[in-house]
């Protein structure tokens, strides 16, 4: 085996494929075709996908890690409500800015470089949070952590899309849908960690709880950094779109085991040039066919986030009506609902999307949520055990619908609605708007709940309804469609 350094900056190892046949590359679309039609059973591409999902795991863990520790933080630093809000929201504001920057950089300098730099945000920020001497350092570290979260999602989604084949089991839509069960797994890990630490820490050291939870986020980031040099590589499709056919061929040999070689008669000057990366590409998302796709992806992402945050906020209201509202109860019920329904729904989404498509599954998920929210609104505050059990069943149905439908496929729409040249900015814009609306909704939910009590579910039901209407108006199916080919036959240019 021979080793070389591609122009993308990573090491690649030449491994001929199992058949020994040579795949000749003459133009960037040939690279996309080889990725889309790959049938190699054992290759580093699967490991790259797993590492990218590790980044998603970090995003979810860091966003949810402080959920059960804010009371301890407020007590330790003697925070006013405004200061507590500053600490709690710092990561979200960082994610809003990071998504815009990350989308641009992912398309501009490549997936590999952005992902590798992004991991250091998580390590430094997690350790700074763990040892924060005051609320200002903690808020600043959480903001930096948010930058990492925002930057990571565009690049992670690009890796998942560009290291998976087009059709069949484990296709691009299925790989991207894996972000959802990965997200819920991370949330569940944070709940389990809280539960373990809550049980073993002596009562005199409960102030260590939030520091240990936040600091633990550095561990998976360090693991990813440790294995990156062996398995990670640049996206071959992105490298080819930059005109680096030799680098793309080297990555195909390394990651897929395909004996890809650049043909002697390849002439990039005769080929259509993909769109160059730049800030102006955010405007391209609002032109031609991409306008409808952008509007659809944005509406379903905002609707999904709004409804999920509202139900998560309303959970203690429902539980407190028939169970003693303790920290332990909240942890256990939240963990059970996430694992048994949201996580399982996400796994089914991964399994079924190649066959059913993202559109049908998202519609089905929103219908489940409509039924669940209408049920919760009609039940109101449960007065007896049967009503309380019915409310829990409605919560379970809502979370299952979230995992099965919009929770999984909002990212499918955000990632696979755009070709390689627009994928980073597409996910970046989607996440910026979604995070901004999520921040606003989390601010409004306590006010609405105070005014309406469980009647707030009549308001929340508007979110899945809006998602359904958008899907019925724009019947766009991204699963199984070769959107990357649009870089050379771009209808928006």
N, C-alpha and C positions, 0 to 999 in steps of 0.2 A: 504493500500500500504506500502511496506517496501522499505527502501533505503539501498544502499550498495555502496562501493567504489571499482571500478574495478582496476585491476593491471595497467591499462592505466592511472589511476590517476584522472578520472572524476567521478562525482556522477551519479548513474543510479537509476531509479525508476522502481520497478517491477509492470508492469500492464499486467494482463492476456489478451489474445486477445479476440475478440468479440465472437468467437465460443467456447472458453474455452478449445479447444484441445491443447495438448502439442506437441511441435515440438522438437524431440529428436536429440541432436547433438552428433555425435561420432567422427567426423573428421573435419578439417578445410573446406573441400569442402562442407560440409553440411551447413555451415554458408553462403558461397557464394551462394548456391542454394536457401536458404531462402530469401536472399536479391534480387536475380535475379527474383524470382517468386512471390514476395510480391504483394498482391492486396489490402493491407490496404488503405482505402481512407483517413483516418485522422491519421497522425502520425508526430512525431517530425522530421522524416527524411526529410520531405519537408522543414521544417524550417532550418535544417542544410544546405540544398542545397541553400536556400535563403541567409543565412549568408555567405556561401562560395562565392556566387555571389557578396555579399557586398564587399568582399576582392578584387574581380576583378574590381568592380566599383572604389575602391580606387586606384588600379593600374593605370587605365585609366585616372582618374581625375588628379593624381599627375604627370603623364607623360605629359599631355597636358596643365597643369595649367599655365605654364609660356609662352605659345606660344604667347600671346598677350601682355606680359609684359616685354619682353627682351629689348625693346627700352627704357622703363622707367628705368630699372635696369642699363643699360649701361650709361644712362644720369646721374642718381643719384650717381653712384660710379665712373663716369668718366672712363669707361672701354676702354681699347684698344681692337681691334678685337680679339686678342689672349685671353685676359681675358674674353671677352664675350663668346667666344667659350668654355672656361673652365667651366663657370657657366652653359651654356646651355647643355653641354654634360656630366656633372658630374653624372646626374641621370642615363644616359644610361650606363656608365661604371660601376656604382654601380649595375645596373640590370644584367649586364653580369656576374659579380662575384657572385651576390646573387643567380642567377639561378643554377649555379654549386653547390654552398653550400647548397641551399635549396633542390635541388633534392636528394642529399645524406642524409641530415637530415630528410627529409620526410620519407624516407624508413628506416632510422636507428632508430630514436627515436619516430616516430609516427606522424600521421597527426595532432592530437589534440594539442600536445605540441608545434609544430612548428607554427601552425596557431595562437595560443594564444600569443606566444612570438613575432610573426611577427607584430601584431597589435600595439605594443608599438613603433616599428620603425616609423610607420606612425604618431603617435601622437607627439613624441619627434621631429622628423625631420620637421613636418609641423610648429610647434611652433617656432623652431629654424630659419626656413626660414622667418617666419613673422617678427621676431625681429632681423634679421641679421644686424650687424652694418657695415659690409664690405663684399666685394666680396668673401673673403676667407672663412668666416663663412657660407655664402650662398652656396658656392660650396661644402663645407664639409657637410652641412645639406642635400643638394640635393643628394650627394653621398650616405649618409645613407638612404635617402628615396629610392634611387635606389636599395640598398641592400634589403629593404623591398619589393619592387616591384618584384625583381628577386626571392626572397625566396617564395613569396606568390603564384605565379602561379603554381608551381608544387604541392603545398599542396591543393590549391583550386581545381585544376583539379582532384586530387585524391579523394577529398570529393564528387565532382559532379559525378564521376564514381562509387564510392563505396557506395553511398547512393541512387542509382537509380536502377530500375529493368532492366532486360536485353532486353526485347522486349515490343512492344506495345507503346501506346502514353506515352510520358514522359520517354522514355527509356534512357539508359546511353548516347547514342549519342545525343539525344535531350537535355538532361540536360547540357552536355558539350557545345553544340552549343549555349546555352543561354549566354555563355560568350560574344558572339559577340554583340547582341543587348544591353547587359549590358554595354559593352565597349562604344558603340556609345551613349547610354543614358548618361554615365558619361561625355563624350566629350561635349554633348549637354548641360548638366548642367553647365559645365565650361564656355561654350559660353554664356549661359543665365546669369550666375553670372557676367561675364565680362560686358555684355550688361546693366544689372541693375546698377552695380557700376559705369560704365562709364556714365550713365545717371544721377545718383543722387549725385555723389561726386562733390564738388565744384572744379572749375578749379585750385584753389590754392592748392588742396590736391590730385591731380591726382597721386602723388607719393605713395599714400596709396593703389592704385589699386592692384598692384602685391602682396603686403604684405597681403592684405585681402584675395585674391584669394588663395595664398599658405597656409595661416593659416587656411582657411576653411576646408582643408583636414583633420584636426584633428577631426572635428565634427563627420563624419560617423564612424571613427575609434573608438571614445569614445562610440558611440552607440553600436557598435559591442561588445566592451569590457563589456559594461553594461549588455548585454543580454546573454553573452556566458555561464555563470554558469548555466543558466536555461535550455538551449536547446542544447548546443554543447556537443558532445561526440566523443570518438575515433572511427575510422572506425572499424566496427566489423570484417570485412574481414582481415584487417591488424592485429588486436588483435589475431584472430584465427591463422593466419600464424606465429605468434610469439609463439604459443603453449598455449595461454591463452583462452581456450574454455569457461571457466566460465565467464571471462570478456566479451567475444563476446556475450554470451547468455544474459548477463545483458543488454548490449547495444541494442540487438534485442528487449528485453522486453520494454526498455525505449523508443527507437526511433520508432519502428515499431508497438508496441503493440502485438508482437508475443510472446506467452508463450513458449519461448525456454528454454530447460533444457538440461544439459549435462548428457548423459546416463551413468549409472554405469559401463558399459562394455567398455567405450571409452578408448582407449589405443593409445596415441600419438606415443609411441615408435614403434608401428607397421605401422605407416603411413609414407609416403614419406615426407621428410622435405623440405619446400620451401627454395629457395636460401637465404642465409644470406645477410643482407645489408652490403655494404662496397664500397669503392672507386673502387674496381676491377669490380663492376657491370657496370661501364661505358663501360668497354671492352666487356661485354656480349651483349651490344647493337649492336656490330659489328660482331656477330657470328651467324651462322645458319640462320633460317628464320628471325631473328630480323635484320640482315644486310639489307635485301631488304626493310623491313618496315622502318628502320631508315633512309635509303637513300631517300625513298619516302617522309616521313614526313619532312625531312630536306629540300628537294628541293621545295616542295610546300609551306613550311613556308617562306623560303627565297624569293621565287618568289612572293608570296603574299605581303610580307613586302616591297620588292623593288618596285613593281608596285604601291602600295598604297601610299608610301612615295613620289614617283615621281609625282603622280597625285596631291597629296596634295600640293606639292611644286609648281607645274605648275598652280594651280588654280588662283593665283593672276595675272599671265601672261594673262590668258584668260579673266578674269573679266576686267582687266585694259584696254583691247582693245575696250570696248564699255560702261563701266560704270566708274564713277569717283572713283578712287582707294582711298577710305578712310577706316579707321579702322571700322567704322560702317557698311559700305558695305561688307567688308570682313567677319565680324561677322555674319551678317544676311544671306548672301549667303551660307557660310559654315554651319550654323545652319540648314538652309532649306534643303540643299543637304544631310546632315547627317541624319536628321529626316525622310525625305520623301522617301529616297531611301536606304541608307545603313542600317538604323535601321529597316525599313519595310522588307528589304531583309533578315535581320537576324531573324526577327520573323517568316517569312515564312520557313526559314531553320529549325528552331526548330519544327515547325508544320509538315513539310513534310519529315524530315530525317528518321523517323521510317518506312515510306512507301517506299520512293524512295532510301534510302541509301546514305551514304556520298560520295561514289565514283561518282555516276551519278550527284549529285548536284554540286560537285567540278568541274567536267568536264564542266557542263552547265555554271557555274560561270566564268570559264576561257574563254569559248567561247564568253560570253557577253563582257568580258574585251578585248579580241582580236578585236572584232568588234568595240568597243568604241575607243580603242587606234589607230586603223587604220583610223577610221573616224577623230579623232583629228589630226593625222599626215597629212591627206589629206586636211583638212580645213586650217591648219596652223594658222596664225594670222588673225582672222576674220576682214573683211573690211566693212561689212554691217550687219545690224541687223539680216537678215535671217541666215547668216553664224554664227553669234554669238549665236543665239538661237539653231542652230544645234550643236555647240560646247558644250553648256550647256546640251543639250539632251545626247550627248555622255558621258559627265561627269556623268550624272545621271545614264546612263546605266552601266558605269564602277562601280559606287558605289553600285548599286543594285546587280550586279554580285559579287562584293566583299562580301556583306552581305549574299547573298543567297548561295554562294559557298565557295571559299577558306577562306574568312574572318571568317566564322563559323567553317569550318571543318578542318582547319589546326590543331586546338586543339583536334578535334576528333581523327585525325590520331596520334598526339603526345601522347595522353592519352590512347587510346584503342588499340594501337599496342602492348602493353606490359601488362603482368600480374601484380598483386599487388606488388610483390617483386622488379619489375623493373620500376614501373610507375613513381616514383619520379625522378629517374635518367633519365628516358626517356624524360619526360617533361623538366627537367633541362638542358639536353644536347641540346634539340631542341631549347629552349629559348636562351641559350648561343650563339649558332651559328646564330640564327635569329637576336638577338640584335647586335651581332658583324657586321653582314652584313648590318643591318639597319643603324648603325653608319657610316659605310663606304659609303653607298649609299647617306646618307644625306650630307656627305662631298663632294661627286662627283657631285650631282645634280646641284649645282650652277655653277660649272665649265662647265658641259655639256650644261646647258641652255645658258650660256654666249657664248659658241662656236656655238651651233646649233639652238638656239631660240626654236621655237615650233617643229623644226625637231627632238628634243630630244624624241618625242613620237615614232619615228622609232626605237630608242634604247630601250625604255621602253617596247615595244611590245614583246621583246625577253623574258621577264619574264613570262607572262602567257603562251607563247609558250613552254617554258621549263617545266612549271607545267603540261601542257597537255601531253607532251611527256613522262614525268615521270609516270603519271597516266595510260597511254596506255601501258607502259612497265611493270608496276607492278599493276595488277588489284586486289588490296587488298581492301576488304570491311570490315571495323571494326564494323559497326552498326549491332547489333543483334548477334555478335559472342562472345562466352564465352571465352575471352582471359584469364581470371583469372584461368581457369582450367589448363592452361599450367604451372602453378607453380608446378603441381604434375605429369605432363607428358611433361616436358620441352624438346622441340626438339633441344634447343641450348646447352644442357649440355651433 
